[in-house]
Amino acid sequence: MKKVIVLLYRFYNKVLSFPAYLLFFLWKVDYGKKLGIVGLPVIQKNRQAKIYLGDRVKLTSKPRANLVGLTNRCILACNGKDAEIIIDDDSGLSGVVINARNSVRIGKRVLLGGNVRIFDHDFHELDAVERFKNSGNIRSKPVIIENDVFIGTNSIILKGSHIGSRSIIGAGSVVSGNIPADEIWGGNPAKFIKKI
Ligand SMILES: CC(C)(COP(=O)(O)OP(=O)(O)OC[C@H]1O[C@@H](n2cnc3c(N)ncnc32)[C@H](O)[C@@H]1OP(=O)(O)O)[C@@H](O)C(=O)NCCC(=O)NCCS
């Protein structure tokens, strides 16, 4: 009986996540085995850009599935033909926005808390005239988040950030630059708090 219930539950989840898989197919998103898809994420990408979700990656896009208070669905946007978003095995995202023009690489078992934002570019030109002309001269630098990192809710990770393995970013932090492995950082701008 228990087995039947488990099978029915798995089937129910497969049906619910079907629209997400359709989206992955239409946008040519590559993915591994046994994804955990809760709710419908938003995907937008250049046809040649790459989005990869590793084995057992979990994307939560439903407010009731994470009671931290999700303000939006997961958004994976990969603009520019050479852009990439790579999320390695067993990582979890809740209402997370990743917007890449260059490269965002997330390691294994990384926890990205509710409403985290990761941007590898500034979205707009810094020079006012260029910005008004929308000249497309937007600066970008790759973002790397290594294995087993935990990023607290509502944090923003900016271009060029590199967060070392097992480090923790406190809730509501703004990270711009390098964070070594095995440390806790927090605040805006994020500062060293302690070694783990
Ligand atoms: C970073 C965190 C893990 C630290 O927890 P902790 O080890 O128990 O640390 P403490 O509460 O003892 O705080 C240690 C110091 O860091 C500071 N600090 C803690 N969290 C901070 C944050 N988010 N931003 C800035 N400073 C922070 C404290 O003010 C304290 O400073 P002090 O030593 O000058 O008094 C925790 O505060 C946090 O932000 N957790 C994330 C929760 C979360 O977002 N979960 C995900 C939900 S989806």
Ligand as a Chemical Component Dictionary entry (heavy atoms), coordinates in Angstrom:
data_LIG
# 
_chem_comp.id                   LIG 
_chem_comp.type                 NON-POLYMER 
_chem_comp.pdbx_formal_charge   0 
_chem_comp.three_letter_code    LIG 
# 
loop_
_chem_comp_atom.comp_id 
_chem_comp_atom.atom_id 
_chem_comp_atom.alt_atom_id 
_chem_comp_atom.type_symbol 
_chem_comp_atom.charge 
_chem_comp_atom.model_Cartn_x 
_chem_comp_atom.model_Cartn_y 
_chem_comp_atom.model_Cartn_z 
_chem_comp_atom.pdbx_ordinal 
LIG C1  C1  C 0 24.814 34.422 8.814  1  
LIG C2  C2  C 0 24.126 33.568 9.877  2  
LIG C3  C3  C 0 24.145 32.100 9.444  3  
LIG C4  C4  C 0 24.983 33.749 11.137 4  
LIG O1  O1  O 0 24.387 33.031 12.195 5  
LIG P1  P1  P 0 25.202 32.849 13.584 6  
LIG O2  O2  O 0 26.456 32.088 13.326 7  
LIG O3  O3  O 0 24.246 32.296 14.579 8  
LIG O4  O4  O 0 25.671 34.317 13.927 9  
LIG P2  P2  P 0 25.169 35.297 15.076 10 
LIG O5  O5  O 0 23.684 35.470 15.036 11 
LIG O6  O6  O 0 25.799 34.853 16.343 12 
LIG O7  O7  O 0 25.822 36.671 14.592 13 
LIG C5  C5  C 0 27.228 36.846 14.569 14 
LIG C6  C6  C 0 27.534 38.264 14.099 15 
LIG O8  O8  O 0 27.173 38.351 12.715 16 
LIG C7  C7  C 0 26.227 39.393 12.515 17 
LIG N1  N1  N 0 25.282 38.919 11.484 18 
LIG C8  C8  C 0 24.519 37.800 11.532 19 
LIG N2  N2  N 0 23.777 37.699 10.429 20 
LIG C9  C9  C 0 24.066 38.769 9.674  21 
LIG C10 C10 C 0 23.593 39.232 8.427  22 
LIG N3  N3  N 0 22.688 38.536 7.742  23 
LIG N4  N4  N 0 24.090 40.356 7.941  24 
LIG C11 C11 C 0 25.012 41.067 8.635  25 
LIG N5  N5  N 0 25.510 40.685 9.831  26 
LIG C12 C12 C 0 25.024 39.554 10.332 27 
LIG C13 C13 C 0 25.559 39.605 13.864 28 
LIG O9  O9  O 0 25.051 40.895 13.974 29 
LIG C14 C14 C 0 26.721 39.335 14.800 30 
LIG O10 O10 O 0 27.531 40.485 14.830 31 
LIG P3  P3  P 0 28.323 40.895 16.202 32 
LIG O11 O11 O 0 29.256 39.741 16.477 33 
LIG O12 O12 O 0 29.010 42.159 15.821 34 
LIG O13 O13 O 0 27.264 41.048 17.245 35 
LIG C15 C15 C 0 22.646 34.004 10.121 36 
LIG O14 O14 O 0 22.607 35.239 10.808 37 
LIG C16 C16 C 0 21.880 34.170 8.818  38 
LIG O15 O15 O 0 21.885 35.229 8.168  39 
LIG N6  N6  N 0 21.233 33.062 8.395  40 
LIG C17 C17 C 0 20.569 32.971 7.115  41 
LIG C18 C18 C 0 19.098 32.603 7.299  42 
LIG C19 C19 C 0 18.461 32.405 5.964  43 
LIG O16 O16 O 0 18.409 33.332 5.158  44 
LIG N7  N7  N 0 18.005 31.189 5.670  45 
LIG C20 C20 C 0 17.507 30.819 4.354  46 
LIG C21 C21 C 0 16.034 30.916 4.231  47 
LIG S1  S1  S 0 15.558 30.445 2.613  48 
# 
loop_
_chem_comp_bond.comp_id 
_chem_comp_bond.atom_id_1 
_chem_comp_bond.atom_id_2 
_chem_comp_bond.value_order 
_chem_comp_bond.pdbx_ordinal 
LIG C1  C2  SING 1  
LIG C2  C3  SING 2  
LIG C2  C4  SING 3  
LIG C2  C15 SING 4  
LIG C4  O1  SING 5  
LIG O1  P1  SING 6  
LIG P1  O2  DOUB 7  
LIG P1  O3  SING 8  
LIG P1  O4  SING 9  
LIG O4  P2  SING 10 
LIG P2  O5  DOUB 11 
LIG P2  O6  SING 12 
LIG P2  O7  SING 13 
LIG O7  C5  SING 14 
LIG C5  C6  SING 15 
LIG C6  O8  SING 16 
LIG C6  C14 SING 17 
LIG O8  C7  SING 18 
LIG C7  N1  SING 19 
LIG C7  C13 SING 20 
LIG N1  C8  SING 21 
LIG N1  C12 SING 22 
LIG C8  N2  DOUB 23 
LIG N2  C9  SING 24 
LIG C9  C10 SING 25 
LIG C9  C12 DOUB 26 
LIG C10 N3  SING 27 
LIG C10 N4  DOUB 28 
LIG N4  C11 SING 29 
LIG C11 N5  DOUB 30 
LIG N5  C12 SING 31 
LIG C13 O9  SING 32 
LIG C13 C14 SING 33 
LIG C14 O10 SING 34 
LIG O10 P3  SING 35 
LIG P3  O11 DOUB 36 
LIG P3  O12 SING 37 
LIG P3  O13 SING 38 
LIG C15 O14 SING 39 
LIG C15 C16 SING 40 
LIG C16 O15 DOUB 41 
LIG C16 N6  SING 42 
LIG N6  C17 SING 43 
LIG C17 C18 SING 44 
LIG C18 C19 SING 45 
LIG C19 O16 DOUB 46 
LIG C19 N7  SING 47 
LIG N7  C20 SING 48 
LIG C20 C21 SING 49 
LIG C21 S1  SING 50 
# 
